[in-house]
Amino acid sequence: MVKTDGRVIALGEGGLDKLCSTPYSLQMEAFLNLVKRSENYRLPLLIHAVKYAHEIMELKKRVCPNQPWIIHGFRGKKELASGYLQHGFYLSFGEKYQEDALKAVPDDKLLLETDESESDIRNIYRRAADIRGVSPDELTACIQENVCRLFFNR
């Protein structure tokens, strides 16, 4: 499907999760397979990361991928956000997050999502815009630019 369906714009969600009962070695094997596919098909990678942030950052450093890596559903603190950003990650925020972390993300590394929420995306945008001290229209334009760059203008 990745080869033939132009609607595929990214791969994932895959990653590492300490709260999951699957052994780490199997999680890592599957994640590395997804990383390879992301590189082979030149598609961004959406990452599920639960309590394995250091390992994921080290892996990115070791692999040196050409494709963007996006942490989906980021809920960590500002310091963790800074760590990911130093390694070139994008951060995607849903309904639940640390406000200081959201404020710390540069415009060009920010995404918003509704994955774990029943909330309308417009509500998520309004709240995030308020926290970041910009208008919803400004935030929308910023994120639209990121979405186009990451998924459509490749």
C-alpha positions in Angstrom: 0.0 0.0 0.0 2.8 2.4 0.8 4.2 1.9 -2.7 1.0 2.4 -4.6 -1.4 4.5 -2.5 -0.6 8.2 -2.7 -2.8 8.8 0.3 -0.1 7.4 2.6 1.7 10.5 3.9 3.5 9.1 6.9 4.3 5.9 8.8 3.4 5.0 12.3 2.4 5.1 14.9 5.2 3.0 16.3 7.7 3.2 19.0 8.6 2.1 22.5 6.3 1.8 25.6 7.4 0.8 29.1 3.8 0.4 30.2 3.2 -2.3 27.5 3.7 -6.0 28.3 5.6 -6.6 25.0 9.2 -7.3 25.7 11.6 -4.4 24.9 13.6 -6.4 22.4 10.5 -7.1 20.3 9.4 -3.5 20.6 12.8 -2.3 19.4 12.9 -4.8 16.6 9.5 -3.7 15.3 10.4 0.0 15.8 13.7 -0.4 13.9 11.8 -2.1 11.1 9.5 0.9 10.9 12.4 3.3 10.9 13.9 1.4 7.9 10.6 1.6 6.1 10.3 5.4 6.9 13.7 5.9 5.3 13.1 3.5 2.3 9.8 5.1 1.4 10.9 8.7 2.4 8.0 9.2 4.7 7.8 11.0 8.1 7.7 8.7 11.2 5.0 9.1 13.9 6.3 7.8 17.2 4.6 6.5 20.3 7.0 7.0 23.2 6.1 6.1 26.8 8.9 6.3 29.3 11.6 5.5 26.7 12.5 9.1 25.6 16.2 8.7 26.2 16.3 5.5 24.2 14.4 7.0 21.3 16.7 10.1 21.3 19.8 7.9 21.3 18.4 5.8 18.5 17.8 8.9 16.4 21.3 10.0 17.1 22.7 6.6 16.1 20.5 6.1 13.0 20.7 9.7 11.7 17.5 9.4 9.7 16.7 11.7 6.8 13.0 11.6 7.4 11.3 13.7 10.1 10.5 12.0 13.4 7.3 13.2 15.2 6.5 12.5 18.8 2.8 11.9 18.9 0.6 12.9 21.9 3.5 14.6 23.7 2.6 15.1 27.4 6.1 15.5 28.9 7.6 18.4 30.8 9.4 21.4 29.2 12.8 19.8 29.8 11.8 16.6 27.9 10.5 18.8 25.1 13.8 20.6 25.0 15.7 17.3 24.8 13.6 16.1 21.9 13.9 19.5 20.1 17.7 19.4 20.5 17.6 16.1 18.6 15.4 17.6 15.8 12.1 16.0 16.7 8.7 17.5 16.0 6.2 17.5 18.9 2.5 16.9 18.4 0.2 17.9 21.3 -3.3 16.6 21.9 -5.8 17.7 24.6 -3.6 16.8 27.6 -0.2 18.4 28.0 2.1 20.6 30.1 1.6 24.2 29.2 5.2 25.1 29.7 6.2 22.4 27.2 3.8 23.7 24.6 5.2 27.2 25.0 8.7 25.9 24.6 8.2 24.4 21.2 9.3 26.6 18.2 6.6 27.3 15.7 8.4 25.2 13.0 8.4 22.0 15.2 4.8 22.2 16.5 1.8 20.0 15.6 -1.6 19.5 17.2 -3.9 16.5 17.2 -7.1 14.9 18.5 -5.9 11.3 18.7 -6.8 10.7 22.3 -9.6 13.1 22.6 -13.3 13.6 21.8 -12.6 17.3 21.7 -13.0 19.2 18.4 -9.6 20.1 16.9 -10.8 23.8 16.9 -11.0 23.7 20.7 -7.5 22.3 20.9 -6.2 25.1 18.6 -8.0 27.8 20.6 -6.6 26.6 23.8 -3.1 26.2 22.4 -3.2 29.6 20.8 -4.3 31.2 24.1 -1.4 29.5 25.9 1.1 30.5 23.3 -0.2 34.1 23.2 -1.2 34.1 19.6 -4.5 34.2 17.7 -6.0 30.9 16.6 -5.6 32.1 13.0 -1.8 32.7 13.5 -1.5 29.2 15.1 -3.5 27.6 12.4 -1.3 29.2 9.7 1.9 28.0 11.5 0.7 24.5 11.8 -0.7 24.4 8.3 2.8 25.3 7.1 4.3 22.5 9.1 1.8 20.0 7.9 2.4 21.0 4.3 6.2 20.8 4.7 6.1 17.5 6.5 3.5 15.6 4.6 2.7 17.2 1.3 5.6 19.2 -0.2 8.1 16.4 -0.2 
